[in-house]
């Protein structure tokens, strides 16, 4: 496969090529790493992370955001990281129906990815897939994640701005997630704000966030929306734009990239080690009276 030609097609925004390449990367098609090494580092695309507990209306909000951005003349890529099926690790695509009208729009590319058990709520190849999209024609890349929690700090390193979506009924849930939210949120969106208790919830959320104000010296804005009625979406987009203008988080991003680099190096060094071969070796060595697992492991740990 001529990866230079593939890269040129990606840079022109050819959707079929982009979709095919994402599949090749997901499935680690031989040679895909060559394409990744060719990717440029001059993208102007802005990455928006949308996260929050299940049922908060993230997909409906993303649908409304797409409409606003398309009407402004932008090209949008959306990565929806769904829970994995426990049987085949594929994505559970139930809530993608909320964005169905955009699947054939020429300025919108939507791709669902399975989390495949990733603790951070993202896809194991999310950085690679995002970099492929950044090499194309998109102005904005929206990443919607499975949920939110202590482990989901990856999105804060990947996105230029992270939007945490909550609902008025989620008071106890937000309290439980408080420490994680403090770390990742650039903007809070209280969706379904027409429900009873919304104003009280926003007030409580502001009180919860107040320690963060003094620590970070930056106020985290809270926007109320009713995504189903497309209310508050313009205000949310304006707040996101402001966050993007003020985005300065190279440390978070570099920690994420360091973790990814560590995983890639680890995978590369482990490539010649096979569990079945280890089992056969242990079958043989364990017959010895002086068998020691740690001495056996040391054989593989020594530098060549």
Order of alpha helices (4+ residues) and beta strands (2+ residues): alpha-alpha-alpha-beta-alpha-beta-beta-alpha-beta-alpha-beta-alpha-alpha-beta-alpha-beta-alpha-alpha-alpha-alpha
